Amino acid sequence: MVSLPEFDDTACEAGRLLFAQSCDFVMGAVDMRHLPAPDLPEIAFAGRSNVGKSSLINALTNRKTLARTSNTPGRTQEINFFNLAGRLML
């Protein structure tokens, strides 16, 4: 069994405040040559087709249309990058 770390109220509030800040679409990359410079720490969301990766990004950032969603599996054909408050790249 995997043990999960405990987070105190201060850490939880810091996370809430971070994801409440502005988050902007930066770019979509179709291959490795088009990746943005690795200037910020990155959080990657990976998973099978149509499992809710874009919906999770929208929920975390409290935005409805930041990451485009589709009911059709396999619609995203590139890796999308979002800048979260100049502190993280999603």
Steps between C-alpha positions, in 0.01 A plus 500: 500500500623849414499759776404852400660809652305705751444865410430760765247781457771747398622280214144435380421872503821578308397248233150644481637852461746390230231336287269801553749724315506559126568207272554558130537277196860530378521270199441156358798294385462234231850355550810533717649778284213731591508463880527826696817581693511323838494823702245392762431184699250283311203291606397251231160336467518168316239238438301308247281668243183667628560445874464863609849654493371829357202498735738457796708800389182706465379391845834572671517850349126566548464576127248341268674544166874533572577149375269406214299184560329267256271199518691347208799289609838590351423861407810650662789447261760709681639568846342813643683731740340737751684760711369509857576841650856499364584231756410168338450359153212256466 
